[in-house]
Amino acid sequence: MDFGLARDDHDLAEFLRRAGLDDADQLVSGDSPIIQWRGGRAHEYEAGGG
């Protein structure tokens, strides 16, 4: 399922809500082990090329 590109924690929480997770805000802000951050540090978003 492709929800798009998260540009901040709010976007990520919205994607998780759309996937059916009711506690999305807590998962994102609480550094949940079910979220795997790739390409950088947690909660840091960079504009990607392409």
C-alpha positions in Angstrom: 0.0 0.0 0.0 1.5 3.4 -1.0 0.3 6.3 1.1 2.8 8.8 -0.3 5.8 10.6 1.1 5.9 11.8 4.8 7.4 15.2 5.1 7.0 15.4 8.9 5.7 13.5 11.9 2.2 14.7 11.3 2.2 13.1 7.8 3.6 9.8 9.2 0.9 9.7 11.9 -1.8 10.3 9.2 -0.4 7.4 7.1 -0.5 5.1 10.1 -4.1 6.2 10.9 -5.1 5.4 7.3 -3.5 2.0 7.7 -5.8 1.4 10.7 -3.6 2.2 13.7 -5.6 4.2 16.2 -2.7 5.2 18.4 -0.7 6.7 15.5 0.4 9.9 17.2 1.7 8.0 20.2 3.6 5.5 18.0 5.3 8.4 16.1 6.1 10.6 19.1 7.1 7.7 21.4 9.7 6.2 19.1 7.9 2.9 18.8 10.0 -0.1 17.9 7.4 -0.9 15.1 8.6 2.2 13.1 11.9 1.7 11.3 13.6 4.9 10.3 15.7 4.7 7.2 18.2 7.1 5.6 18.6 9.4 8.6 17.7 10.0 12.2 14.2 9.6 13.6 12.0 12.6 13.2 14.3 14.3 10.7 12.9 14.7 7.2 14.8 15.9 4.2 13.6 16.8 0.7 14.4 14.0 -1.7 15.4 14.4 -5.3 13.5 12.9 -8.1 
